[in-house]
């Protein structure tokens, strides 16, 4: 791809986040003439007022599939960060003809007919459900402290990010991912594994990614919060596709 060839990027955020996390990265790409979409998933960020008990992983997948449909998107570089990895797996299963490249950025992976909760010990699931019931009326999981998500442990960053994170719909953790094709649906796939430091909740996903035939696995010397902490590095990587 040359710098004169515009590319369409769709960037899908992770749990507790919203499209806001891509702001610097998106501006950098747009300044170079590319189309960039940073949708916020239902019930999060500026759409947190839509939080309800009916939001599932399928809701999130439909959010992005409908973006493709209504914006008439084709030849897309589709990236999913963290929990967004589950979302782009579902999107790739439904509309592979519209996707040029699939990118997981420290993304969560589950296999067909598996939910995020299925990957956790039963005691951990019960603990999360109790927290949701106590703090969010059973609708959502409250956001952890930003430093636990890989953000720098300084007062300014913590205050800024904590004010932007919103409770995450718990139904998306309980809902099983339904795939009609193999994970990645035969598309070109690159999985970026953030290593500085590693984010333990996606350790199992790293193992699953390595098992996928034909996937490129690349180590990235950033924390899990790379969309916020290293937007220009990510932009350079995206422009290589």
TAFEN-V191283 format. One record per pair of residues at least 12 apart in sequence whose C-alpha atoms are under 6 Angstrom apart, sorted by the first residue. I is the first residue (numbers start at 1). GAP is how many residues later the second one is. Records with the same first field share a line. If there is no record, write none. Layout:
# TAFEN-V191283
I->GAP ; GAP
This chain:
# TAFEN-V191283
6->27 ; 28
7->27
8->27 ; 28 ; 68
9->27 ; 67 ; 68
10->26 ; 27 ; 68
11->27 ; 68
12->68 ; 72
13->68 ; 71
14->67 ; 68 ; 69 ; 70
15->68
16->127 ; 149 ; 150 ; 151 ; 152
17->148
18->22 ; 27
19->19 ; 20 ; 21
21->207
25->206
41->19
44->122
53->86
55->116
56->115 ; 116 ; 119
57->115 ; 118
61->26 ; 29 ; 30
74->24
75->23 ; 24 ; 25
76->23 ; 24
77->23 ; 24
78->24
79->24 ; 25
80->24
81->24 ; 26
82->24 ; 25 ; 26
83->25
85->19 ; 22 ; 23
86->22 ; 23
93->92
101->87
102->87
103->86 ; 87 ; 88
104->87
105->87
106->86 ; 87 ; 88
108->94 ; 97
109->96
112->65 ; 66 ; 67
113->63 ; 64 ; 65
114->62 ; 63
115->59 ; 60 ; 61 ; 62
116->57
117->56 ; 57
139->30 ; 31
140->27 ; 28 ; 29 ; 30
141->26 ; 27 ; 29
142->25
143->24
146->12
150->73 ; 74 ; 75
151->74
189->26
190->25 ; 26 ; 27
191->26
192->26 ; 27
193->26 ; 27
194->26 ; 27 ; 28 ; 29 ; 30
195->25 ; 26 ; 27
196->25 ; 26 ; 27
197->26
